[in-house]
């Protein structure tokens, strides 16, 4: 689900751009026969204030995906930060650009909400897990061996990098469905779509990483 959500929802934004439409409005037009998906998408857009002005240097991206019986939509708000280049940077490079995720709005329809607190906690942890993979999750092989050995050289999201996560649970009478993993797939495409909105650059591979500039 994480790979396919990244591919499908990134391409959905590309289609919206090609059609000259807002990414949210474009999705709305395709979901008129899918009321549960429509409700989740509308909820996350309303909660995030989609379409309203935000601070300069920031942008938002949106994504929607269904997995394990649950429908999740997310809006990610990002900015870019410059970081001094390491000694191993390419010749002529000045700095690297970091993607900073400030806030994530999440709406979920998981059927009847048995324990809303657990659902919200699962969405928060799923976002953090997905951010680690989307921004840092790379395994490299050198001389037939995996280079990464532990968390000192395989980065995960740190506390200072964690965004505020706002979760809204859709009231539903459908049977309960999954909440352990459905919060992860939408976050990578939401960030990639926000990055395109901010820079005009479309990243089609993970982890999401801007070249040295």
C-alpha positions as CSV (number, residue, x, y, z in Angstrom):
1,X,0.0,0.0,0.0
2,X,2.8,2.5,0.8
3,X,4.4,2.1,-2.6
4,X,1.2,2.1,-4.6
5,X,-0.3,5.1,-2.7
6,X,2.9,7.1,-3.5
7,X,2.7,6.2,-7.2
8,X,-1.1,6.7,-7.6
9,X,-1.5,9.9,-5.5
10,X,1.6,11.6,-6.9
11,X,0.3,10.8,-10.4
12,X,-3.2,12.1,-9.4
13,X,-1.6,15.5,-8.6
14,X,0.2,15.4,-11.9
15,X,-3.1,14.8,-13.7
16,X,-4.6,17.7,-11.7
17,X,-1.8,20.0,-12.8
18,X,-2.1,18.9,-16.4
19,X,-5.8,19.7,-16.2
20,X,-5.2,23.1,-14.6
21,X,-7.2,22.2,-11.5
22,X,-6.7,22.3,-7.8
23,X,-5.5,18.9,-6.5
24,X,-8.4,18.7,-4.0
25,X,-11.0,19.9,-6.4
26,X,-9.7,17.4,-9.0
27,X,-10.1,14.5,-6.6
28,X,-13.6,15.7,-5.6
29,X,-14.7,15.5,-9.2
30,X,-13.7,11.9,-9.4
31,X,-15.3,10.7,-6.1
32,X,-18.9,11.7,-6.6
33,X,-19.9,8.1,-6.7
34,X,-17.9,7.2,-3.6
35,X,-19.5,8.9,-0.6
36,X,-17.2,7.5,2.1
37,X,-14.1,8.6,0.3
38,X,-15.7,11.9,-0.5
39,X,-16.5,12.5,3.2
40,X,-12.9,11.7,4.3
41,X,-11.4,14.0,1.6
42,X,-13.8,16.9,2.4
43,X,-13.1,16.5,6.1
44,X,-9.4,16.7,5.9
45,X,-9.6,19.7,3.5
46,X,-11.9,21.6,5.9
47,X,-9.8,20.7,8.9
48,X,-6.6,21.9,7.3
49,X,-8.1,25.0,5.8
50,X,-7.2,23.9,2.3
51,X,-7.2,26.8,-0.1
52,X,-6.7,29.4,2.5
53,X,-3.4,31.5,2.5
54,X,-0.5,30.1,4.5
55,X,2.9,31.6,5.5
56,X,5.4,32.4,2.8
57,X,7.8,29.6,2.2
58,X,5.3,26.9,3.1
59,X,3.1,24.7,1.0
60,X,0.6,21.9,1.5
61,X,-0.1,18.6,-0.3
62,X,-3.0,16.3,-0.2
63,X,-3.4,12.5,-0.6
64,X,-6.1,9.8,-0.1
65,X,-5.7,6.1,0.1
66,X,-7.8,3.1,1.3
67,X,-6.1,0.1,2.9
68,X,-7.1,-2.7,5.4
69,X,-10.7,-1.5,5.0
70,X,-10.1,2.0,6.1
71,X,-10.0,5.3,4.1
72,X,-7.5,7.9,5.1
73,X,-6.8,11.3,3.7
74,X,-3.9,13.6,4.8
75,X,-2.7,17.1,4.2
76,X,1.0,17.8,4.9
77,X,2.4,21.3,5.4
78,X,6.1,21.6,4.6
79,X,8.9,24.1,4.1
80,X,12.5,23.8,3.0
81,X,15.6,24.4,5.1
82,X,19.2,24.8,4.0
83,X,21.9,22.7,5.6
84,X,25.6,23.1,5.3
85,X,27.2,20.6,2.9
86,X,29.2,17.7,4.4
87,X,32.8,17.1,3.3
88,X,31.6,14.3,1.0
89,X,29.3,16.5,-1.0
90,X,29.9,16.8,-4.7
91,X,32.4,19.4,-5.9
92,X,30.9,22.8,-6.2
93,X,28.0,22.0,-3.9
94,X,27.0,24.7,-1.4
95,X,24.3,23.2,0.8
96,X,21.7,20.5,0.9
97,X,18.0,21.2,1.2
98,X,16.0,19.5,4.0
99,X,12.2,18.9,3.8
100,X,10.6,20.0,7.0
101,X,7.1,18.8,7.8
102,X,5.4,21.2,10.2
103,X,1.8,19.8,10.4
104,X,-0.2,16.9,9.2
105,X,-4.0,16.8,9.1
106,X,-5.4,13.3,9.0
107,X,-9.0,12.1,8.5
108,X,-10.0,8.5,8.8
109,X,-13.1,6.4,8.2
110,X,-12.4,3.1,9.8
111,X,-16.0,2.0,10.3
112,X,-17.4,2.1,13.9
113,X,-14.7,3.7,16.1
114,X,-14.4,1.2,19.0
115,X,-11.6,3.2,20.8
116,X,-11.1,6.7,19.4
117,X,-8.0,7.4,21.5
118,X,-6.2,4.3,20.1
119,X,-7.2,5.3,16.6
120,X,-5.8,8.8,17.0
121,X,-2.6,7.3,18.5
122,X,-2.2,4.9,15.6
123,X,-2.6,7.7,13.1
124,X,0.0,9.7,14.8
125,X,2.5,6.8,15.0
126,X,1.7,5.8,11.4
127,X,2.5,9.3,10.2
128,X,5.8,9.3,12.1
129,X,6.7,5.8,10.7
130,X,5.8,7.0,7.2
131,X,7.8,10.1,7.5
132,X,10.9,8.2,8.5
133,X,10.5,6.0,5.4
134,X,9.6,8.9,3.1
135,X,12.4,11.2,4.1
136,X,15.3,9.0,5.2
137,X,14.5,5.3,4.6
138,X,17.4,4.2,2.3
139,X,19.4,1.1,2.4
140,X,22.7,1.1,0.4
141,X,25.0,-1.8,-0.6
142,X,28.8,-1.3,-0.8
143,X,31.2,-4.1,-1.7
144,X,28.4,-6.7,-1.2
145,X,27.5,-5.5,2.3
146,X,24.7,-3.3,3.7
147,X,26.3,-0.1,4.8
148,X,23.7,0.8,7.5
149,X,24.1,-1.1,10.7
150,X,22.1,0.8,13.4
151,X,20.3,4.0,14.0
152,X,23.4,6.1,14.0
153,X,23.7,5.5,10.2
154,X,20.1,4.6,9.4
155,X,18.1,7.7,10.3
156,X,14.6,7.7,11.6
157,X,12.5,10.8,12.4
158,X,13.8,12.6,15.5
159,X,11.7,14.2,18.1
160,X,12.6,17.8,16.9
161,X,11.6,16.8,13.4
162,X,8.1,15.4,14.3
163,X,5.2,17.4,13.1
164,X,2.0,18.2,14.9
165,X,-0.6,15.6,13.8
166,X,-4.3,16.6,13.8
167,X,-6.6,13.6,13.5
168,X,-10.3,13.6,12.8
169,X,-12.3,10.3,13.0
170,X,-15.3,10.1,10.8
171,X,-18.5,8.8,12.5
172,X,-19.5,5.6,10.8
173,X,-21.8,2.7,11.3
174,X,-19.8,0.4,9.0
175,X,-18.0,-2.6,10.7
176,X,-14.7,-1.7,12.4
177,X,-11.7,-1.9,10.1
178,X,-7.9,-1.5,10.3
179,X,-6.1,1.4,12.1
180,X,-2.6,-0.1,12.6
181,X,-1.3,0.7,9.1
182,X,-3.7,2.8,7.0
183,X,-2.2,6.1,8.3
184,X,1.1,5.4,6.7
185,X,0.5,5.2,2.9
186,X,-0.8,8.8,2.3
187,X,2.0,10.7,4.0
188,X,4.7,10.2,1.4
189,X,2.6,11.4,-1.6
190,X,1.2,14.2,0.5
191,X,4.7,15.5,1.1
192,X,5.7,15.0,-2.5
193,X,2.7,16.9,-3.7
194,X,3.4,19.7,-1.3
195,X,7.0,19.8,-2.5
196,X,5.8,20.2,-6.1
197,X,3.5,23.0,-5.0
198,X,6.4,24.7,-3.3
199,X,9.2,24.2,-5.8
200,X,7.7,22.9,-9.1
201,X,9.9,19.8,-8.9
202,X,8.2,16.4,-9.0
203,X,10.1,13.7,-7.1
204,X,9.2,10.2,-8.3
205,X,11.5,8.1,-6.1
206,X,11.8,7.5,-2.3
207,X,13.2,8.7,0.0
208,X,12.3,12.2,-1.0
209,X,15.5,14.1,-1.3
210,X,16.5,17.3,-3.0
211,X,19.9,17.4,-4.7
212,X,22.7,19.6,-3.5
213,X,22.4,23.1,-4.8
